[in-house]
Amino acid sequence: MNIESIKRKSVAPVYSMCVQPAFIIGTNNEDGTYNFAPITWVSATHEEGDGYLLVISMAGNKRTKQNVIRTGIFSANLVNTQMLPLMDYFGTHHAADGEKDALEYKVSKGRVLDVPTLDASPWIYECEVSKTVETGDSTTFFCKIGNIQMDERLECRDIFDVDLTKLDPVIYSGRYHSLGRMLGEIGDFCE
Ligand SMILES: Cc1cc2nc3c(=O)[nH]c(=O)nc-3n(C[C@H](O)[C@H](O)[C@H](O)COP(=O)(O)O)c2cc1C
């Protein structure tokens, strides 16, 4: 097997924009209305036992972060390519400047947690914060996943069998991208 080596150059650690999944976070405002904003610093880890924690990081003092700190709950709505206008709009407008109502979108309630969810999303986590870590002006939330809502048309044989090409997610790295091909499963590429 001939795997080609790549010549690299060293640069200052300012290129933080590596591969990031795009989620729009839905939160409850203090007055009972909802707010949505994109957050792409999202990952996962284990809690004790086999459960998963969603790990999500928010900088500054944005409304979304204030709402998560106050209520301890939120929805993480995976963004597909048809939702790009929504994400772009939510991400370039701040709740502090007024309601984000220039675009039309449908909102429902979570099935397990009292969180606003976007009808347009094919995959939604309903999350509850269990631990927070502060670094600089950022807060990282480790969150129990109370429920996952998955597009009914997805048929998964096992927990690894989620065909991302069907979810059509937006990948962010400072620019918006879409996903290419599905390449195979674990074990397909080694003897
Ligand atoms: C594509 C995209 C990704 C973003 N990812 C993050 C992120 O991971 N963490 C963060 O703190 N802000 C992130 N932001 C910034 C917030 O979405 C933005 O500040 C938004 O206006 C906050 O809205 P709010 O004030 O209504 O909460 C992102 C923005 C965009 C457009």
The ligand as an SDF file (V2000), in Angstrom:
LIG
                    3D

 31 33  0  0  0  0  0  0  0  0999 V2000
  -21.0900   29.0500   11.6090 C   0  0  0  0  0  0  0  0  0  0  0  0
  -21.0260   29.6600   12.9840 C   0  0  0  0  0  0  0  0  0  0  0  0
  -20.5180   28.9240   14.0310 C   0  0  0  0  0  0  0  0  0  0  0  0
  -20.4520   29.4560   15.3240 C   0  0  0  0  0  0  0  0  0  0  0  0
  -19.9350   28.6990   16.3320 N   0  0  0  0  0  0  0  0  0  0  0  0
  -19.8440   29.2280   17.5830 C   0  0  0  0  0  0  0  0  0  0  0  0
  -19.3000   28.4500   18.6450 C   0  0  0  0  0  0  0  0  0  0  0  0
  -18.9350   27.2760   18.4670 O   0  0  0  0  0  0  0  0  0  0  0  0
  -19.2140   29.0200   19.8830 N   0  0  0  0  0  0  0  0  0  0  0  0
  -19.6380   30.2980   20.1180 C   0  0  0  0  0  0  0  0  0  0  0  0
  -19.5240   30.7720   21.2490 O   0  0  0  0  0  0  0  0  0  0  0  0
  -20.1810   31.0540   19.1120 N   0  0  0  0  0  0  0  0  0  0  0  0
  -20.2920   30.5450   17.8770 C   0  0  0  0  0  0  0  0  0  0  0  0
  -20.8320   31.2880   16.8530 N   0  0  0  0  0  0  0  0  0  0  0  0
  -21.2940   32.6500   17.1460 C   0  0  0  0  0  0  0  0  0  0  0  0
  -22.7730   32.7490   17.5390 C   0  0  0  0  0  0  0  0  0  0  0  0
  -23.6170   31.9050   16.8200 O   0  0  0  0  0  0  0  0  0  0  0  0
  -23.2020   34.2070   17.3250 C   0  0  0  0  0  0  0  0  0  0  0  0
  -22.4540   35.0330   18.2030 O   0  0  0  0  0  0  0  0  0  0  0  0
  -24.6850   34.4400   17.5060 C   0  0  0  0  0  0  0  0  0  0  0  0
  -25.0240   35.7070   17.0030 O   0  0  0  0  0  0  0  0  0  0  0  0
  -25.1180   34.3580   18.9750 C   0  0  0  0  0  0  0  0  0  0  0  0
  -26.4990   34.5970   19.0220 O   0  0  0  0  0  0  0  0  0  0  0  0
  -27.2230   35.0100   20.4020 P   0  0  0  0  0  0  0  0  0  0  0  0
  -26.6150   36.3000   20.8600 O   0  0  0  0  0  0  0  0  0  0  0  0
  -28.6690   35.1370   20.0040 O   0  0  0  0  0  0  0  0  0  0  0  0
  -26.9690   33.8810   21.3560 O   0  0  0  0  0  0  0  0  0  0  0  0
  -20.9180   30.7760   15.5700 C   0  0  0  0  0  0  0  0  0  0  0  0
  -21.4300   31.5140   14.4900 C   0  0  0  0  0  0  0  0  0  0  0  0
  -21.4800   30.9710   13.2170 C   0  0  0  0  0  0  0  0  0  0  0  0
  -22.0250   31.7760   12.0810 C   0  0  0  0  0  0  0  0  0  0  0  0
  1  2  1  0
  2  3  1  0
  2 30  2  0
  3  4  2  0
  4  5  1  0
  4 28  1  0
  5  6  2  0
  6  7  1  0
  6 13  1  0
  7  8  2  0
  7  9  1  0
  9 10  1  0
 10 11  2  0
 10 12  1  0
 12 13  2  0
 13 14  1  0
 14 15  1  0
 14 28  1  0
 15 16  1  0
 16 17  1  0
 16 18  1  0
 18 19  1  0
 18 20  1  0
 20 21  1  0
 20 22  1  0
 22 23  1  0
 23 24  1  0
 24 25  2  0
 24 26  1  0
 24 27  1  0
 28 29  2  0
 29 30  1  0
 30 31  1  0
M  END
$$$$
